[in-house]
Each structure stands twice: as structure tokens, then as C-alpha cells.
Amino acid sequence: MNKQILVTGGTGFIGSHTVVELQNNGYDVVIVDNLSNSKVEVLDQIKEITGIRPKFEQFDLTDKQKVKEFFKKYSDIEAIIHFAASKAVGESVGKPLMYYNNNLSSLMNIMESMIDCEVSNLVFSSSCTVYGQPDKLPVTEQTPRKEAESPYGNTKVICEDIIRDTIKAYPSLKGIALRYFNPIGAHATAKIGELPLGVPNNLIPFLTQTVAGIRPELSVFGDDYNTEDGSAVRDYIHVVDLAKAHVVAIERLLTGKNKRNCEYFNIGTGNGVSVLEIIKSFERATGEKVPHKIVARRAGDIEKIYADTSFANEELGWKAQSTLDETLLSAWKWQLRIAKM
Amino acid sequence: MNKQILVTGGTGFIGSHTVVELQNNGYDVVIVDNLSNSKVEVLDQIKEITGIRPKFEQFDLTDKQKVKEFFKKYSDIEAIIHFAASKAVGESVGKPLMYYNNNLSSLMNIMESMIDCEVSNLVFSSSCTVYGQPDKLPVTEQTPRKEAESPYGNTKVICEDIIRDTIKAYPSLKGIALRYFNPIGAHATAKIGELPLGVPNNLIPFLTQTVAGIRPELSVFGDDYNTEDGSAVRDYIHVVDLAKAHVVAIERLLTGKNKRNCEYFNIGTGNGVSVLEIIKSFERATGEKVPHKIVARRAGDIEKIYADTSFANEELGWKAQSTLDETLLSAWKWQLRIAKM
């Protein structure tokens, strides 16, 4: 019998890629998603890639009663990957209560049901945002967390705390928080990828939409940072590499290889790449030109961050594989595909 | 027409004393309390003191629908004092989800209704626990907050964040977080006071129960701290002084005298007092002996904290008035009264 994994937010960007990798590794998947920021057609796309349509339940995880009913119905869940969350930094500043409520309540409801229904294993979508602008680079998992820059970022810090404290109180529970750096790219088949609603907040969808002619020009926010070319530096990781990290995290928990009940891993490439380097790499990989202009820094953006991934490399036996050119080419292929949708 | 103030947790220890002071200052009060840690008879006691029985609604503020219905029914609320919360540090370690859920969800529900129903003014029960063990004493409102020592403490930090971020997003809202030091004592009439369920977690109720013969001996946790007599030092404030700070905070908001939309005030006496000094002061004030023994430090206890109250003194025109002996005598009179209940 395959092991059953609950993937919340499983029709979203990272969620859908993770479902594919889980199915490819012999797991059964049930997705819960409220479809607030994704489309149900993603299920068909996943089936086209893997041959299996994941089970799907549409409801909002902030609804405690529905969460309880779900766990009653699916009594064979062995682990949970909790992606479902509101995720736009800028929007969170304008709608803080929505972010606190969505992101905290859904986690609390899930963990209550974990206790009630004896589901022991949780993998949580955390973020390098918990480090803020670190004093030292690259950041390790021991780098101190900082006061968050946005309500969104704060929900990641708080969710890590809720998980840590709950696992401490209930020693049968185990959790892994994966601190993502900047996930980009799309599945090699171009059947799933990032589907931003409205004007994208993130660099890559904005860039690919610009090259596709949907946006007139890409704004590069700041060229006066203390970085090699003055533009901000991030650690961009292929979403499929990131998805694979979830599979190994699940395996670690299910086989009891975790060394502590609550663990944290940086999931990045280890390479810091500037916005201007992204543009160059994209142009090299695709042969397309990226119309762009330098504009003022954007409030809340940090200067530079990239991961020390040695802990994940050693402990999880996982390492990001894709080159930046490959990753950006996959993003472009996805953009070409959705232009036809 | 008197102004109507919602006091959540208004049948609790600090809540009930604050209701008395509000009514004495011409405010109408409606209390919401789920009575999980207080008794409905407190309403009669308040009436005996002030001549007015406050309006009362019993429900749980984590129930969003009930909160909405409440604000529809009471459309004339001008300000909210939000006391309702789970408050036992030790219990929060064992039941973290209960603490996160109770304390965060109730605040989020209230703030959502503030936005929906255009209630602008919020006074929030924060705590000196947000400072952890500070590097420098006394602590001012600028003293950096620290990683919380318990889920309870963390909920205070997070609630402050939720209030700050929500007020930033909705400039019509105003809030004051009062960071309480250690409230003790009882109303001079001995009609209201602290009513701990089960074995008290806090020093004074344990002490008065010991003197009353309910507990065999008071445990003094640690005499090897770096303090004058080796026992831990706190800033103990008479609950009536603390209650009065809420009235001036409400007046500050209602008269628009606040200087920022979101303000923080330390509410203490400014004096650091050790556990052994408390015992001496109690014995002096009451003529009773306090049987006690020194035991090991208690996990999670900090060594020493007391407030710099100059900001509250100057900005609120408020200062704690009671002496420690008076305060402890009021606690003892309350203990004698509940012994007869």
C-alpha cells in the first residue's frame, strides 16, 4: 500500500510540483486547496505528467470544522506537507489580518487535528524571510531570525514558533520546516508552473510576461545596493529541485531518520545571483531580449541573501541540480505555454 | 450619554477592577467573558462597589460569528479594552495550541469587527514578558523585545505585532498596548480580587493561601540569583493602580491625545522587589507569618525585571500610588474574604 500524504495548497506553484515528485516516488496524495490562488485544472496537468490524478478536496483550512471532517474522512494520512498560505509580501502590508488569520489559523487547525487523529509528521513551507537581512552571508540554519519585515514574513516566523512549541508539548509529533529561498522555473513538461493572478509581485513571472509582451518593461528595483552590480541579490532555486527536497523531508520523517523532533533546513542553491545577472542569464538561455529599466529601491526589499545549504546537503542528501540557465529556460517555456491557454 | 466601553475578560482579575474604575469615571461598560477562568458573581460584586451592574454577554471570542453578532447588537461601542486571554505561563508550555488559538484568534476577531463596525479605539493587555530578561534595567518602552520564553509570552509579542500591523494598514484605528508588570492585591472593599482555579501559579495567591492554611508552605524558587538577597526580583503593582491606567489610556484615545496611532506604555511601579522582600512586607503589613522554604529555580523564570515608568507618568499623567504594604494587606483581606465564600 502506498503511503498517503496530505498536501495543502497542492494546486499552487510549489505544491503542484511537489505533488508530481511525491507521485513519482510512489506516494498517494490528497490535495486540499481553496483555489483562492490556483486553478482546479492543475489536477489534470498533474495527471498528464504522472498518469495519476491526485485526490482533491476543496475547502478553506481556516474552517476548523471542515478540517476536522477532512481528517475523519482520510484516516490513513501519514504525513502532511502544509503549503497553503497567503504569500504576497506587499498585499500582507495592506491586509495584515487576512494574512495572520489565513496563515496562522490554518496551521493551528491542522496541528489540532494532527494531535486528535495521531498524524505525526509535518513538513512546513517556511521561508528565508525569517532571516530578514542577515548580518553574515551565507545564512545557515543557526543564523538568528529577525523581526519580520512584513506581516507575511511574520506569519512564517510565528508558524515556525507554533510548530516548535506544539512539537515540544507533544513528543509524538515531528516536523521539518523547509526555509525556501527564491523558487522559480517550472516543470520540464511546461504543464505546471507559476500562475500569478494580476500583476506579478515576483521577478520571474514579471520578467517572462514582459518578454511575452504582456508588460511593457521590467522594473529593476535599485542599482545602488552594496552588491557587485548594484542590483539586489537572491538565491533562486528551481521549483523542481525544491519539490524534491519535500520528498526527502517526508522520507526522513517516515523512516525516523530525523535527529530532532523539530528540524529546519535551508533550501536554496547556495549561489547569490543579482537581478541584472538574472536578466543576462535569461537572455543567454532563451535568446530573447528583456526590456528593463532601473527604478528606485522597493520598500521592504533586502539587499542580499543566499543560503548555506550544507546542512540540507549532508543531512537530507539533497542538493539543487539545475543550472540557472536551465531554470530560466523552463520559466520561459511555461510562459509560452500559458500564453496559449 | 455615557460612552460605552467593551471590556473583554471583564469578570477576570484585572478586568473586574478596571470595570469598577471605568464605571466610577462615568463610562458604561459591557463585559464579554466566557467565564472559563472567572465567575459570573463578579458582576454582583461590581454592582456592590459601584452601584451599577455592567452589561454582560457570555461567549467565546474565538467564535468569529458570535463576535460579529455582538458588534451588530452593541453598535455604540466607542472603545475596547481587550483582557480576555489564557494567561498561565506553565500551562501554555503544555497546551501551546490552546494558547495560540485563544489569544490570537480572539484578537483577530475583535480587530476584524473593529474595521467592519468602525470602532477605532483599542487598549490591549500586554505584558513585560515581551522584554524577556532585559540586558539593562529598568526597562523602557524602547527596550528591545526578546524571543519569548513561553507560548503565553509569545502570544503577547504576536498580539502586539497584529495590532501594530493592522493599525498601520487602517489609519482610522488607534491602539495602546499596556505592558503590565506584576499585578497583585485586590480592591479595598475586598469584594473583588484574584480567583485562581486550582493551585495558583503566581506568588501572591500562593502566599495568601499558605498563610490561610490552604497550602502547607510557600516555595521560594531560587535564592542564588544575582540580586541583593538572591531571590528573583519583580515590579509588583497594585491591581487598582493598574486598572486606573486603563481609564487614562481610554481617555487618551477618546480625546485624541495619543501622539501615535499605536503606543506602548510600561505599567509598573518602577521598583524592583524580591520574593523575600515580599514575604517581609506581607508579614509587616498583616502581622502574619509566611511559612516558606527555598527550593530550586523554576524553569523559565527570569532573574530580575522592573519598569522605567517615566513615559507613562509623563504622557498618561498616571503613576502607581499604593505602597507595597498596602497592596499586600489588600491581598490578605481578599484572601480572608474568599475563605468565607
Interface residues (C-beta under 8 A of the other chain):
Chain A: V93 G94 K95 P96 L97 Y100 N101 L104 S105 M108 M111 E112 I115 P151 N154 I158 D161 I162 D165 T166 K168 A169
Chain B: V93 G94 K95 P96 L97 Y100 N101 L104 S105 M108 M111 E112 I115 P151 N154 I158 D161 I162 D165 T166 K168 A169
